[in-house]
Amino acid sequence: MLKNYQDLTPGDVLLNQDLCDYFGCSPQGGMRRSKRTNTLIIVSNHVESIYEDKWIGDILHYTGMGRLGDQKLNTQNKTLAESKTNGITVHLFEVFKDKNYIYQGPVELIDEPYQQQQEDEQKKSRTVWVFPLQLKSKNSAVTLTEIIETSKNKQRKLRKKTLEQLAAEAQATAKNDVGFRNTSTKYYIRSDSIVQLAKKLANGICQLCEEAAPFLDKNGDPYLETHHIEWLANGGSDSPENTVALCPNCHKKMHVVNDEKDKLFLRMKNLELKKLLITQ
């Protein structure tokens, strides 16, 4: 016998079997249609996924179903595209810790689906469908702590990659239009690959004062902080070219003074490091 999914409240953490028990859906996939409850479950997985789901404020730009080749507007992609008129209720879950599904609540399509280019699971460029969705409650149950901890976990894994691997992933994840979430504060979703590339290229040396990092972190690595030369808040890109690694003192200086001469110096320094990477 199914549990009543209407008893769920935003913030509830479910296991995969719980999704089946509440909604009568399949135990697999990021988009799960249930005819028994007339619902569509969509999962945005921030731990490990090929899909580039992106929040821009309160709007989730959700990538449709299909792991290989161009996506078509059929099966569950069609269900979601027609959700304004087909009577289906759409429920969003987000994953920040493996196997833990945070219930965000019902969502609705607020604009027409559109197409863009993303990589498939074989790293080949393809056309996908993207659905602009908004929580009906307008309030997210996800905390800033969960977002930051997931980013830290990703970066721990990325530390093991070579410069060449990081450079390739950084270029693939670079964005001019950087996503952000409205939590307790406006929080920009940065590429973890770009963060680790900047730190590895800096090699423990602040790119502004050119002094060694002031201390080692808990992992024994030189402590440097990443900084966007042109701030994201001012329209700067999240890209290797716009990201540097600084000691805490210089990072603070760039946010207080933000001197144009320092910005020019950092751009030139970054260019030198990128050239070094190419010649290796």
Number of C-alpha atoms within 10 A of each C-alpha: 6 12 14 11 15 9 7 15 13 17 17 14 17 17 13 13 13 17 20 17 17 18 24 22 23 17 13 9 12 19 23 22 23 16 12 10 16 15 21 23 22 23 19 23 21 19 15 12 12 15 21 18 17 19 20 16 15 16 21 22 21 20 25 27 22 17 16 16 16 15 18 15 15 12 11 20 21 13 20 26 21 15 17 14 8 11 11 18 17 24 22 22 23 20 22 21 17 12 14 16 23 23 23 24 22 21 20 18 21 13 11 11 20 12 13 10 13 21 19 19 14 10 11 11 14 15 16 25 22 23 23 21 23 22 20 14 11 13 14 18 16 19 12 15 10 12 18 14 13 16 18 12 14 18 17 13 12 19 15 11 15 11 17 13 13 22 22 13 17 22 16 16 18 19 16 11 12 20 20 20 21 18 17 8 9 12 15 17 17 19 22 20 26 29 23 25 28 30 24 18 19 22 16 22 21 26 25 19 12 13 12 17 21 15 13 12 11 8 8 8 13 21 21 28 19 19 22 21 22 16 16 19 11 7 11 17 21 29 23 23 20 22 24 28 30 29 26 16 14 21 20 14 13 20 12 9 10 15 12 11 9 17 17 12 14 22 18 13 15 22 15 11 15 16 10 11 13 9 6 7
